[in-house]
């Protein structure tokens, strides 16, 4: 899924998406105009979010957690995994 489609599915602004991924808003604009592709940690985080959505995690919930920060998203995912054991 492209960055813009994923961001929009989560209901995030470009600024919120950039802050969550640890990049500048201009970088997000470049991704969305297809001048460049995400790389490094941003790419890994986006891939993880895509996987969560494919597994049925609610996009609105993920969007709220991303607004809180990736740390909160990771914490909630770890708690979910621990509670399912």
PDB file with SEQRES, HELIX, SHEET and CRYST1 records, atoms N, CA, C and O in Angstrom:
SEQRES   1 A   85  UNK UNK UNK UNK UNK UNK UNK UNK UNK UNK UNK UNK UNK          
SEQRES   2 A   85  UNK UNK UNK UNK UNK UNK UNK UNK UNK UNK UNK UNK UNK          
SEQRES   3 A   85  UNK UNK UNK UNK UNK UNK UNK UNK UNK UNK UNK UNK UNK          
SEQRES   4 A   85  UNK UNK UNK UNK UNK UNK UNK UNK UNK UNK UNK UNK UNK          
SEQRES   5 A   85  UNK UNK UNK UNK UNK UNK UNK UNK UNK UNK UNK UNK UNK          
SEQRES   6 A   85  UNK UNK UNK UNK UNK UNK UNK UNK UNK UNK UNK UNK UNK          
SEQRES   7 A   85  UNK UNK UNK UNK UNK UNK UNK                                  
HELIX    1 AA1 UNK A    3  UNK A   10  1                                   8    
HELIX    2 AA2 UNK A   14  UNK A   21  1                                   8    
HELIX    3 AA3 UNK A   25  UNK A   32  1                                   8    
HELIX    4 AA4 UNK A   40  UNK A   54  1                                  15    
HELIX    5 AA5 UNK A   59  UNK A   68  1                                  10    
HELIX    6 AA6 UNK A   70  UNK A   83  1                                  14    
CRYST1    1.000    1.000    1.000  90.00  90.00  90.00 P 1           1          
ATOM      1  N   UNK A   1       0.847  -1.170   0.000  1.00  0.00           N  
ATOM      2  CA  UNK A   1       0.000   0.000   0.000  1.00  0.00           C  
ATOM      3  C   UNK A   1       0.899   1.243   0.000  1.00  0.00           C  
ATOM      4  O   UNK A   1       1.894   1.296   0.722  1.00  0.00           O  
ATOM      5  N   UNK A   2       0.554   2.196  -0.781  1.00  0.00           N  
ATOM      6  CA  UNK A   2       1.325   3.438  -0.850  1.00  0.00           C  
ATOM      7  C   UNK A   2       1.134   4.251   0.431  1.00  0.00           C  
ATOM      8  O   UNK A   2       0.136   4.100   1.135  1.00  0.00           O  
ATOM      9  N   UNK A   3       2.097   5.103   0.713  1.00  0.00           N  
ATOM     10  CA  UNK A   3       2.081   5.919   1.918  1.00  0.00           C  
ATOM     11  C   UNK A   3       0.800   6.732   2.045  1.00  0.00           C  
ATOM     12  O   UNK A   3       0.192   6.766   3.115  1.00  0.00           O  
ATOM     13  N   UNK A   4       0.384   7.386   0.964  1.00  0.00           N  
ATOM     14  CA  UNK A   4      -0.815   8.240   1.020  1.00  0.00           C  
ATOM     15  C   UNK A   4      -2.061   7.418   1.336  1.00  0.00           C  
ATOM     16  O   UNK A   4      -2.885   7.827   2.154  1.00  0.00           O  
ATOM     17  N   UNK A   5      -2.199   6.267   0.693  1.00  0.00           N  
ATOM     18  CA  UNK A   5      -3.372   5.423   0.929  1.00  0.00           C  
ATOM     19  C   UNK A   5      -3.410   4.927   2.368  1.00  0.00           C  
ATOM     20  O   UNK A   5      -4.470   4.897   2.994  1.00  0.00           O  
ATOM     21  N   UNK A   6      -2.261   4.541   2.885  1.00  0.00           N  
ATOM     22  CA  UNK A   6      -2.190   4.064   4.262  1.00  0.00           C  
ATOM     23  C   UNK A   6      -2.493   5.193   5.235  1.00  0.00           C  
ATOM     24  O   UNK A   6      -3.268   5.019   6.175  1.00  0.00           O  
ATOM     25  N   UNK A   7      -1.885   6.342   5.011  1.00  0.00           N  
ATOM     26  CA  UNK A   7      -2.114   7.504   5.871  1.00  0.00           C  
ATOM     27  C   UNK A   7      -3.594   7.877   5.878  1.00  0.00           C  
ATOM     28  O   UNK A   7      -4.172   8.120   6.938  1.00  0.00           O  
ATOM     29  N   UNK A   8      -4.199   7.922   4.706  1.00  0.00           N  
ATOM     30  CA  UNK A   8      -5.614   8.301   4.608  1.00  0.00           C  
ATOM     31  C   UNK A   8      -6.514   7.260   5.268  1.00  0.00           C  
ATOM     32  O   UNK A   8      -7.505   7.613   5.907  1.00  0.00           O  
ATOM     33  N   UNK A   9      -6.178   5.995   5.121  1.00  0.00           N  
ATOM     34  CA  UNK A   9      -6.974   4.941   5.765  1.00  0.00           C  
ATOM     35  C   UNK A   9      -6.953   5.090   7.284  1.00  0.00           C  
ATOM     36  O   UNK A   9      -7.933   4.780   7.962  1.00  0.00           O  
ATOM     37  N   UNK A  10      -5.829   5.566   7.809  1.00  0.00           N  
ATOM     38  CA  UNK A  10      -5.703   5.774   9.248  1.00  0.00           C  
ATOM     39  C   UNK A  10      -6.301   7.098   9.704  1.00  0.00           C  
ATOM     40  O   UNK A  10      -6.426   7.346  10.903  1.00  0.00           O  
ATOM     41  N   UNK A  11      -6.673   7.952   8.748  1.00  0.00           N  
ATOM     42  CA  UNK A  11      -7.268   9.245   9.087  1.00  0.00           C  
ATOM     43  C   UNK A  11      -6.263  10.247   9.613  1.00  0.00           C  
ATOM     44  O   UNK A  11      -6.600  11.080  10.454  1.00  0.00           O  
ATOM     45  N   UNK A  12      -5.025  10.178   9.126  1.00  0.00           N  
ATOM     46  CA  UNK A  12      -3.963  11.055   9.617  1.00  0.00           C  
ATOM     47  C   UNK A  12      -3.640  12.152   8.615  1.00  0.00           C  
ATOM     48  O   UNK A  12      -3.734  11.954   7.404  1.00  0.00           O  
ATOM     49  N   UNK A  13      -3.261  13.300   9.133  1.00  0.00           N  
ATOM     50  CA  UNK A  13      -2.756  14.370   8.277  1.00  0.00           C  
ATOM     51  C   UNK A  13      -1.316  14.035   7.899  1.00  0.00           C  
ATOM     52  O   UNK A  13      -0.700  13.142   8.481  1.00  0.00           O  
ATOM     53  N   UNK A  14      -0.795  14.754   6.929  1.00  0.00           N  
ATOM     54  CA  UNK A  14       0.610  14.546   6.567  1.00  0.00           C  
ATOM     55  C   UNK A  14       1.527  14.871   7.749  1.00  0.00           C  
ATOM     56  O   UNK A  14       2.519  14.179   7.978  1.00  0.00           O  
ATOM     57  N   UNK A  15       1.200  15.907   8.481  1.00  0.00           N  
ATOM     58  CA  UNK A  15       2.027  16.301   9.626  1.00  0.00           C  
ATOM     59  C   UNK A  15       2.019  15.209  10.698  1.00  0.00           C  
ATOM     60  O   UNK A  15       3.066  14.890  11.260  1.00  0.00           O  
ATOM     61  N   UNK A  16       0.852  14.636  10.986  1.00  0.00           N  
ATOM     62  CA  UNK A  16       0.765  13.563  11.986  1.00  0.00           C  
ATOM     63  C   UNK A  16       1.540  12.329  11.526  1.00  0.00           C  
ATOM     64  O   UNK A  16       2.235  11.695  12.319  1.00  0.00           O  
ATOM     65  N   UNK A  17       1.418  11.996  10.250  1.00  0.00           N  
ATOM     66  CA  UNK A  17       2.106  10.840   9.682  1.00  0.00           C  
ATOM     67  C   UNK A  17       3.614  11.041   9.750  1.00  0.00           C  
ATOM     68  O   UNK A  17       4.351  10.130  10.127  1.00  0.00           O  
ATOM     69  N   UNK A  18       4.068  12.231   9.386  1.00  0.00           N  
ATOM     70  CA  UNK A  18       5.503  12.544   9.428  1.00  0.00           C  
ATOM     71  C   UNK A  18       6.035  12.436  10.851  1.00  0.00           C  
ATOM     72  O   UNK A  18       7.082  11.831  11.078  1.00  0.00           O  
ATOM     73  N   UNK A  19       5.322  13.019  11.807  1.00  0.00           N  
ATOM     74  CA  UNK A  19       5.759  12.985  13.213  1.00  0.00           C  
ATOM     75  C   UNK A  19       5.822  11.545  13.709  1.00  0.00           C  
ATOM     76  O   UNK A  19       6.768  11.168  14.401  1.00  0.00           O  
ATOM     77  N   UNK A  20       4.820  10.738  13.360  1.00  0.00           N  
ATOM     78  CA  UNK A  20       4.781   9.350  13.816  1.00  0.00           C  
ATOM     79  C   UNK A  20       5.928   8.527  13.249  1.00  0.00           C  
ATOM     80  O   UNK A  20       6.442   7.628  13.913  1.00  0.00           O  
ATOM     81  N   UNK A  21       6.326   8.837  12.019  1.00  0.00           N  
ATOM     82  CA  UNK A  21       7.383   8.064  11.360  1.00  0.00           C  
ATOM     83  C   UNK A  21       8.767   8.658  11.560  1.00  0.00           C  
ATOM     84  O   UNK A  21       9.761   8.090  11.108  1.00  0.00           O  
ATOM     85  N   UNK A  22       8.834   9.798  12.233  1.00  0.00           N  
ATOM     86  CA  UNK A  22      10.124  10.408  12.521  1.00  0.00           C  
ATOM     87  C   UNK A  22      10.784  11.041  11.312  1.00  0.00           C  
ATOM     88  O   UNK A  22      12.009  11.062  11.199  1.00  0.00           O  
ATOM     89  N   UNK A  23       9.960  11.558  10.408  1.00  0.00           N  
ATOM     90  CA  UNK A  23      10.481  12.227   9.213  1.00  0.00           C  
ATOM     91  C   UNK A  23       9.829  13.602   9.103  1.00  0.00           C  
ATOM     92  O   UNK A  23       8.899  13.918   9.845  1.00  0.00           O  
ATOM     93  N   UNK A  24      10.317  14.404   8.187  1.00  0.00           N  
ATOM     94  CA  UNK A  24       9.720  15.702   7.944  1.00  0.00           C  
ATOM     95  C   UNK A  24       8.502  15.593   7.046  1.00  0.00           C  
ATOM     96  O   UNK A  24       8.362  14.642   6.278  1.00  0.00           O  
ATOM     97  N   UNK A  25       7.628  16.575   7.154  1.00  0.00           N  
ATOM     98  CA  UNK A  25       6.422  16.574   6.323  1.00  0.00           C  
ATOM     99  C   UNK A  25       6.781  16.617   4.833  1.00  0.00           C  
ATOM    100  O   UNK A  25       6.080  16.039   4.002  1.00  0.00           O  
ATOM    101  N   UNK A  26       7.862  17.298   4.510  1.00  0.00           N  
ATOM    102  CA  UNK A  26       8.305  17.361   3.111  1.00  0.00           C  
ATOM    103  C   UNK A  26       8.659  15.963   2.591  1.00  0.00           C  
ATOM    104  O   UNK A  26       8.425  15.661   1.421  1.00  0.00           O  
ATOM    105  N   UNK A  27       9.215  15.120   3.445  1.00  0.00           N  
ATOM    106  CA  UNK A  27       9.531  13.747   3.057  1.00  0.00           C  
ATOM    107  C   UNK A  27       8.255  12.990   2.721  1.00  0.00           C  
ATOM    108  O   UNK A  27       8.209  12.251   1.738  1.00  0.00           O  
ATOM    109  N   UNK A  28       7.222  13.173   3.533  1.00  0.00           N  
ATOM    110  CA  UNK A  28       5.938  12.523   3.271  1.00  0.00           C  
ATOM    111  C   UNK A  28       5.383  12.986   1.927  1.00  0.00           C  
ATOM    112  O   UNK A  28       4.865  12.181   1.153  1.00  0.00           O  
ATOM    113  N   UNK A  29       5.492  14.280   1.653  1.00  0.00           N  
ATOM    114  CA  UNK A  29       5.018  14.805   0.370  1.00  0.00           C  
ATOM    115  C   UNK A  29       5.768  14.125  -0.774  1.00  0.00           C  
ATOM    116  O   UNK A  29       5.155  13.746  -1.772  1.00  0.00           O  
ATOM    117  N   UNK A  30       7.077  13.968  -0.643  1.00  0.00           N  
ATOM    118  CA  UNK A  30       7.860  13.300  -1.695  1.00  0.00           C  
ATOM    119  C   UNK A  30       7.407  11.854  -1.882  1.00  0.00           C  
ATOM    120  O   UNK A  30       7.295  11.386  -3.015  1.00  0.00           O  
ATOM    121  N   UNK A  31       7.143  11.139  -0.780  1.00  0.00           N  
ATOM    122  CA  UNK A  31       6.644   9.772  -0.900  1.00  0.00           C  
ATOM    123  C   UNK A  31       5.325   9.753  -1.659  1.00  0.00           C  
ATOM    124  O   UNK A  31       5.103   8.908  -2.527  1.00  0.00           O  
ATOM    125  N   UNK A  32       4.457  10.692  -1.319  1.00  0.00           N  
ATOM    126  CA  UNK A  32       3.110  10.678  -1.875  1.00  0.00           C  
ATOM    127  C   UNK A  32       3.051  11.146  -3.320  1.00  0.00           C  
ATOM    128  O   UNK A  32       2.097  10.833  -4.033  1.00  0.00           O  
ATOM    129  N   UNK A  33       4.038  11.876  -3.751  1.00  0.00           N  
ATOM    130  CA  UNK A  33       4.090  12.266  -5.158  1.00  0.00           C  
ATOM    131  C   UNK A  33       4.964  11.301  -5.944  1.00  0.00           C  
ATOM    132  O   UNK A  33       5.222  11.501  -7.131  1.00  0.00           O  
ATOM    133  N   UNK A  34       5.416  10.251  -5.264  1.00  0.00           N  
ATOM    134  CA  UNK A  34       6.184   9.153  -5.837  1.00  0.00           C  
ATOM    135  C   UNK A  34       7.555   9.568  -6.354  1.00  0.00           C  
ATOM    136  O   UNK A  34       8.127   8.909  -7.222  1.00  0.00           O  
ATOM    137  N   UNK A  35       8.074  10.662  -5.815  1.00  0.00           N  
ATOM    138  CA  UNK A  35       9.449  11.037  -6.141  1.00  0.00           C  
ATOM    139  C   UNK A  35      10.424  10.098  -5.452  1.00  0.00           C  
ATOM    140  O   UNK A  35      11.491   9.801  -5.990  1.00  0.00           O  
ATOM    141  N   UNK A  36      10.059   9.629  -4.259  1.00  0.00           N  
ATOM    142  CA  UNK A  36      10.906   8.713  -3.505  1.00  0.00           C  
ATOM    143  C   UNK A  36      10.018   7.708  -2.782  1.00  0.00           C  
ATOM    144  O   UNK A  36       8.817   7.924  -2.623  1.00  0.00           O  
ATOM    145  N   UNK A  37      10.617   6.624  -2.355  1.00  0.00           N  
ATOM    146  CA  UNK A  37       9.900   5.610  -1.578  1.00  0.00           C  
ATOM    147  C   UNK A  37      10.415   5.627  -0.148  1.00  0.00           C  
ATOM    148  O   UNK A  37      11.590   5.913   0.083  1.00  0.00           O  
ATOM    149  N   UNK A  38       9.547   5.322   0.819  1.00  0.00           N  
ATOM    150  CA  UNK A  38      10.001   5.240   2.205  1.00  0.00           C  
ATOM    151  C   UNK A  38      11.081   4.171   2.346  1.00  0.00           C  
ATOM    152  O   UNK A  38      11.082   3.170   1.630  1.00  0.00           O  
ATOM    153  N   UNK A  39      11.979   4.398   3.262  1.00  0.00           N  
ATOM    154  CA  UNK A  39      13.027   3.419   3.518  1.00  0.00           C  
ATOM    155  C   UNK A  39      13.262   3.295   5.011  1.00  0.00           C  
ATOM    156  O   UNK A  39      12.636   3.990   5.810  1.00  0.00           O  
ATOM    157  N   UNK A  40      14.160   2.415   5.375  1.00  0.00           N  
ATOM    158  CA  UNK A  40      14.572   2.271   6.763  1.00  0.00           C  
ATOM    159  C   UNK A  40      13.441   1.947   7.710  1.00  0.00           C  
ATOM    160  O   UNK A  40      12.536   1.175   7.394  1.00  0.00           O  
ATOM    161  N   UNK A  41      13.515   2.555   8.877  1.00  0.00           N  
ATOM    162  CA  UNK A  41      12.543   2.292   9.934  1.00  0.00           C  
ATOM    163  C   UNK A  41      11.134   2.698   9.517  1.00  0.00           C  
ATOM    164  O   UNK A  41      10.176   2.003   9.856  1.00  0.00           O  
ATOM    165  N   UNK A  42      10.982   3.804   8.791  1.00  0.00           N  
ATOM    166  CA  UNK A  42       9.655   4.244   8.347  1.00  0.00           C  
ATOM    167  C   UNK A  42       8.998   3.155   7.508  1.00  0.00           C  
ATOM    168  O   UNK A  42       7.812   2.869   7.673  1.00  0.00           O  
ATOM    169  N   UNK A  43       9.757   2.556   6.621  1.00  0.00           N  
ATOM    170  CA  UNK A  43       9.231   1.488   5.765  1.00  0.00           C  
ATOM    171  C   UNK A  43       8.810   0.294   6.611  1.00  0.00           C  
ATOM    172  O   UNK A  43       7.758  -0.297   6.369  1.00  0.00           O  
ATOM    173  N   UNK A  44       9.614  -0.061   7.592  1.00  0.00           N  
ATOM    174  CA  UNK A  44       9.300  -1.194   8.458  1.00  0.00           C  
ATOM    175  C   UNK A  44       8.035  -0.935   9.270  1.00  0.00           C  
ATOM    176  O   UNK A  44       7.194  -1.822   9.416  1.00  0.00           O  
ATOM    177  N   UNK A  45       7.904   0.280   9.798  1.00  0.00           N  
ATOM    178  CA  UNK A  45       6.718   0.632  10.583  1.00  0.00           C  
ATOM    179  C   UNK A  45       5.474   0.578   9.701  1.00  0.00           C  
ATOM    180  O   UNK A  45       4.441   0.046  10.106  1.00  0.00           O  
ATOM    181  N   UNK A  46       5.577   1.128   8.500  1.00  0.00           N  
ATOM    182  CA  UNK A  46       4.436   1.119   7.581  1.00  0.00           C  
ATOM    183  C   UNK A  46       4.048  -0.315   7.234  1.00  0.00           C  
ATOM    184  O   UNK A  46       2.862  -0.639   7.168  1.00  0.00           O  
ATOM    185  N   UNK A  47       5.030  -1.164   7.015  1.00  0.00           N  
ATOM    186  CA  UNK A  47       4.759  -2.565   6.702  1.00  0.00           C  
ATOM    187  C   UNK A  47       4.051  -3.252   7.877  1.00  0.00           C  
ATOM    188  O   UNK A  47       3.117  -4.028   7.677  1.00  0.00           O  
ATOM    189  N   UNK A  48       4.500  -2.963   9.090  1.00  0.00           N  
ATOM    190  CA  UNK A  48       3.856  -3.527  10.274  1.00  0.00           C  
ATOM    191  C   UNK A  48       2.416  -3.073  10.427  1.00  0.00           C  
ATOM    192  O   UNK A  48       1.547  -3.858  10.805  1.00  0.00           O  
ATOM    193  N   UNK A  49       2.163  -1.802  10.132  1.00  0.00           N  
ATOM    194  CA  UNK A  49       0.792  -1.285  10.207  1.00  0.00           C  
ATOM    195  C   UNK A  49      -0.069  -1.957   9.145  1.00  0.00           C  
ATOM    196  O   UNK A  49      -1.204  -2.347   9.422  1.00  0.00           O  
ATOM    197  N   UNK A  50       0.460  -2.094   7.937  1.00  0.00           N  
ATOM    198  CA  UNK A  50      -0.280  -2.779   6.872  1.00  0.00           C  
ATOM    199  C   UNK A  50      -0.632  -4.200   7.295  1.00  0.00           C  
ATOM    200  O   UNK A  50      -1.761  -4.646   7.090  1.00  0.00           O  
ATOM    201  N   UNK A  51       0.320  -4.909   7.881  1.00  0.00           N  
ATOM    202  CA  UNK A  51       0.058  -6.276   8.341  1.00  0.00           C  
ATOM    203  C   UNK A  51      -1.042  -6.310   9.391  1.00  0.00           C  
ATOM    204  O   UNK A  51      -1.919  -7.174   9.355  1.00  0.00           O  
ATOM    205  N   UNK A  52      -0.992  -5.368  10.326  1.00  0.00           N  
ATOM    206  CA  UNK A  52      -2.016  -5.312  11.369  1.00  0.00           C  
ATOM    207  C   UNK A  52      -3.397  -5.087  10.756  1.00  0.00           C  
ATOM    208  O   UNK A  52      -4.370  -5.719  11.167  1.00  0.00           O  
ATOM    209  N   UNK A  53      -3.483  -4.197   9.784  1.00  0.00           N  
ATOM    210  CA  UNK A  53      -4.762  -3.926   9.133  1.00  0.00           C  
ATOM    211  C   UNK A  53      -5.257  -5.154   8.366  1.00  0.00           C  
ATOM    212  O   UNK A  53      -6.451  -5.453   8.373  1.00  0.00           O  
ATOM    213  N   UNK A  54      -4.345  -5.860   7.709  1.00  0.00           N  
ATOM    214  CA  UNK A  54      -4.718  -7.081   6.986  1.00  0.00           C  
ATOM    215  C   UNK A  54      -5.233  -8.155   7.925  1.00  0.00           C  
ATOM    216  O   UNK A  54      -6.060  -8.982   7.541  1.00  0.00           O  
ATOM    217  N   UNK A  55      -4.737  -8.141   9.169  1.00  0.00           N  
ATOM    218  CA  UNK A  55      -5.181  -9.120  10.165  1.00  0.00           C  
ATOM    219  C   UNK A  55      -6.475  -8.703  10.855  1.00  0.00           C  
ATOM    220  O   UNK A  55      -6.982  -9.418  11.719  1.00  0.00           O  
ATOM    221  N   UNK A  56      -7.008  -7.542  10.472  1.00  0.00           N  
ATOM    222  CA  UNK A  56      -8.298  -7.134  10.981  1.00  0.00           C  
ATOM    223  C   UNK A  56      -8.280  -6.086  12.077  1.00  0.00           C  
ATOM    224  O   UNK A  56      -9.331  -5.759  12.629  1.00  0.00           O  
ATOM    225  N   UNK A  57      -7.120  -5.555  12.403  1.00  0.00           N  
ATOM    226  CA  UNK A  57      -7.066  -4.488  13.400  1.00  0.00           C  
ATOM    227  C   UNK A  57      -7.769  -3.265  12.823  1.00  0.00           C  
ATOM    228  O   UNK A  57      -7.566  -2.923  11.658  1.00  0.00           O  
ATOM    229  N   UNK A  58      -8.581  -2.616  13.619  1.00  0.00           N  
ATOM    230  CA  UNK A  58      -9.378  -1.472  13.188  1.00  0.00           C  
ATOM    231  C   UNK A  58      -8.484  -0.284  12.814  1.00  0.00           C  
ATOM    232  O   UNK A  58      -7.664   0.158  13.619  1.00  0.00           O  
ATOM    233  N   UNK A  59      -8.645   0.221  11.605  1.00  0.00           N  
ATOM    234  CA  UNK A  59      -7.815   1.325  11.107  1.00  0.00           C  
ATOM    235  C   UNK A  59      -7.977   2.582  11.955  1.00  0.00           C  
ATOM    236  O   UNK A  59      -7.005   3.304  12.179  1.00  0.00           O  
ATOM    237  N   UNK A  60      -9.183   2.852  12.424  1.00  0.00           N  
ATOM    238  CA  UNK A  60      -9.406   4.036  13.258  1.00  0.00           C  
ATOM    239  C   UNK A  60      -8.630   3.926  14.571  1.00  0.00           C  
ATOM    240  O   UNK A  60      -8.048   4.900  15.048  1.00  0.00           O  
ATOM    241  N   UNK A  61      -8.634   2.739  15.137  1.00  0.00           N  
ATOM    242  CA  UNK A  61      -7.894   2.507  16.387  1.00  0.00           C  
ATOM    243  C   UNK A  61      -6.390   2.701  16.159  1.00  0.00           C  
ATOM    244  O   UNK A  61      -5.712   3.345  16.959  1.00  0.00           O  
ATOM    245  N   UNK A  62      -5.884   2.143  15.073  1.00  0.00           N  
ATOM    246  CA  UNK A  62      -4.466   2.306  14.759  1.00  0.00           C  
ATOM    247  C   UNK A  62      -4.140   3.782  14.568  1.00  0.00           C  
ATOM    248  O   UNK A  62      -3.116   4.262  15.054  1.00  0.00           O  
ATOM    249  N   UNK A  63      -5.008   4.502  13.860  1.00  0.00           N  
ATOM    250  CA  UNK A  63      -4.797   5.936  13.656  1.00  0.00           C  
ATOM    251  C   UNK A  63      -4.706   6.689  14.973  1.00  0.00           C  
ATOM    252  O   UNK A  63      -3.848   7.557  15.134  1.00  0.00           O  
ATOM    253  N   UNK A  64      -5.595   6.359  15.929  1.00  0.00           N  
ATOM    254  CA  UNK A  64      -5.543   7.011  17.244  1.00  0.00           C  
ATOM    255  C   UNK A  64      -4.227   6.711  17.949  1.00  0.00           C  
ATOM    256  O   UNK A  64      -3.618   7.600  18.544  1.00  0.00           O  
ATOM    257  N   UNK A  65      -3.792   5.463  17.881  1.00  0.00           N  
ATOM    258  CA  UNK A  65      -2.534   5.086  18.531  1.00  0.00           C  
ATOM    259  C   UNK A  65      -1.336   5.750  17.865  1.00  0.00           C  
ATOM    260  O   UNK A  65      -0.397   6.168  18.543  1.00  0.00           O  
ATOM    261  N   UNK A  66      -1.368   5.846  16.542  1.00  0.00           N  
ATOM    262  CA  UNK A  66      -0.267   6.496  15.831  1.00  0.00           C  
ATOM    263  C   UNK A  66      -0.190   7.961  16.227  1.00  0.00           C  
ATOM    264  O   UNK A  66       0.903   8.511  16.362  1.00  0.00           O  
ATOM    265  N   UNK A  67      -1.343   8.601  16.414  1.00  0.00           N  
ATOM    266  CA  UNK A  67      -1.333   9.997  16.868  1.00  0.00           C  
ATOM    267  C   UNK A  67      -0.650  10.132  18.218  1.00  0.00           C  
ATOM    268  O   UNK A  67      -0.005  11.143  18.495  1.00  0.00           O  
ATOM    269  N   UNK A  68      -0.791   9.107  19.063  1.00  0.00           N  
ATOM    270  CA  UNK A  68      -0.137   9.120  20.374  1.00  0.00           C  
ATOM    271  C   UNK A  68       1.357   8.883  20.247  1.00  0.00           C  
ATOM    272  O   UNK A  68       2.134   9.290  21.111  1.00  0.00           O  
ATOM    273  N   UNK A  69       1.755   8.228  19.172  1.00  0.00           N  
ATOM    274  CA  UNK A  69       3.163   7.937  18.936  1.00  0.00           C  
ATOM    275  C   UNK A  69       3.373   6.458  18.701  1.00  0.00           C  
ATOM    276  O   UNK A  69       2.622   5.617  19.193  1.00  0.00           O  
ATOM    277  N   UNK A  70       4.403   6.162  17.944  1.00  0.00           N  
ATOM    278  CA  UNK A  70       4.707   4.773  17.620  1.00  0.00           C  
ATOM    279  C   UNK A  70       4.979   3.968  18.886  1.00  0.00           C  
ATOM    280  O   UNK A  70       4.666   2.778  18.940  1.00  0.00           O  
ATOM    281  N   UNK A  71       5.554   4.596  19.897  1.00  0.00           N  
ATOM    282  CA  UNK A  71       5.792   3.901  21.155  1.00  0.00           C  
ATOM    283  C   UNK A  71       4.506   3.350  21.741  1.00  0.00           C  
ATOM    284  O   UNK A  71       4.479   2.223  22.236  1.00  0.00           O  
ATOM    285  N   UNK A  72       3.435   4.141  21.687  1.00  0.00           N  
ATOM    286  CA  UNK A  72       2.141   3.690  22.195  1.00  0.00           C  
ATOM    287  C   UNK A  72       1.607   2.543  21.351  1.00  0.00           C  
ATOM    288  O   UNK A  72       1.034   1.592  21.881  1.00  0.00           O  
ATOM    289  N   UNK A  73       1.792   2.630  20.049  1.00  0.00           N  
ATOM    290  CA  UNK A  73       1.348   1.572  19.162  1.00  0.00           C  
ATOM    291  C   UNK A  73       2.075   0.266  19.476  1.00  0.00           C  
ATOM    292  O   UNK A  73       1.454  -0.793  19.563  1.00  0.00           O  
ATOM    293  N   UNK A  74       3.379   0.348  19.644  1.00  0.00           N  
ATOM    294  CA  UNK A  74       4.169  -0.844  19.969  1.00  0.00           C  
ATOM    295  C   UNK A  74       3.745  -1.410  21.315  1.00  0.00           C  
ATOM    296  O   UNK A  74       3.596  -2.623  21.458  1.00  0.00           O  
ATOM    297  N   UNK A  75       3.548  -0.540  22.308  1.00  0.00           N  
ATOM    298  CA  UNK A  75       3.130  -0.988  23.632  1.00  0.00           C  
ATOM    299  C   UNK A  75       1.795  -1.733  23.558  1.00  0.00           C  
ATOM    300  O   UNK A  75       1.655  -2.814  24.130  1.00  0.00           O  
ATOM    301  N   UNK A  76       0.820  -1.158  22.859  1.00  0.00           N  
ATOM    302  CA  UNK A  76      -0.487  -1.799  22.765  1.00  0.00           C  
ATOM    303  C   UNK A  76      -0.401  -3.130  22.030  1.00  0.00           C  
ATOM    304  O   UNK A  76      -1.090  -4.082  22.397  1.00  0.00           O  
ATOM    305  N   UNK A  77       0.430  -3.211  21.001  1.00  0.00           N  
ATOM    306  CA  UNK A  77       0.594  -4.473  20.276  1.00  0.00           C  
ATOM    307  C   UNK A  77       1.234  -5.524  21.173  1.00  0.00           C  
ATOM    308  O   UNK A  77       0.808  -6.679  21.172  1.00  0.00           O  
ATOM    309  N   UNK A  78       2.235  -5.144  21.925  1.00  0.00           N  
ATOM    310  CA  UNK A  78       2.860  -6.092  22.848  1.00  0.00           C  
ATOM    311  C   UNK A  78       1.863  -6.581  23.892  1.00  0.00           C  
ATOM    312  O   UNK A  78       1.829  -7.767  24.221  1.00  0.00           O  
ATOM    313  N   UNK A  79       1.058  -5.668  24.406  1.00  0.00           N  
ATOM    314  CA  UNK A  79       0.061  -6.056  25.405  1.00  0.00           C  
ATOM    315  C   UNK A  79      -0.967  -7.008  24.797  1.00  0.00           C  
ATOM    316  O   UNK A  79      -1.397  -7.957  25.453  1.00  0.00           O  
ATOM    317  N   UNK A  80      -1.359  -6.763  23.556  1.00  0.00           N  
ATOM    318  CA  UNK A  80      -2.312  -7.640  22.880  1.00  0.00           C  
ATOM    319  C   UNK A  80      -1.722  -9.037  22.726  1.00  0.00           C  
ATOM    320  O   UNK A  80      -2.393 -10.039  22.971  1.00  0.00           O  
ATOM    321  N   UNK A  81      -0.455  -9.087  22.316  1.00  0.00           N  
ATOM    322  CA  UNK A  81       0.192 -10.371  22.134  1.00  0.00           C  
ATOM    323  C   UNK A  81       0.337 -11.127  23.456  1.00  0.00           C  
ATOM    324  O   UNK A  81       0.141 -12.341  23.511  1.00  0.00           O  
ATOM    325  N   UNK A  82       0.679 -10.402  24.508  1.00  0.00           N  
ATOM    326  CA  UNK A  82       0.820 -11.045  25.803  1.00  0.00           C  
ATOM    327  C   UNK A  82      -0.522 -11.565  26.329  1.00  0.00           C  
ATOM    328  O   UNK A  82      -0.585 -12.638  26.928  1.00  0.00           O  
ATOM    329  N   UNK A  83      -1.580 -10.806  26.103  1.00  0.00           N  
ATOM    330  CA  UNK A  83      -2.884 -11.216  26.604  1.00  0.00           C  
ATOM    331  C   UNK A  83      -3.465 -12.392  25.829  1.00  0.00           C  
ATOM    332  O   UNK A  83      -4.349 -13.085  26.331  1.00  0.00           O  
ATOM    333  N   UNK A  84      -2.979 -12.627  24.607  1.00  0.00           N  
ATOM    334  CA  UNK A  84      -3.500 -13.733  23.811  1.00  0.00           C  
ATOM    335  C   UNK A  84      -2.786 -15.053  24.104  1.00  0.00           C  
ATOM    336  O   UNK A  84      -3.154 -16.089  23.551  1.00  0.00           O  
ATOM    337  N   UNK A  85      -1.776 -15.023  24.962  1.00  0.00           N  
ATOM    338  CA  UNK A  85      -1.030 -16.258  25.286  1.00  0.00           C  
ATOM    339  C   UNK A  85      -1.721 -17.043  26.360  1.00  0.00           C  
ATOM    340  O   UNK A  85      -1.238 -18.104  26.756  1.00  0.00           O  
TER     341      UNK A  85                                                      
END                                                                             
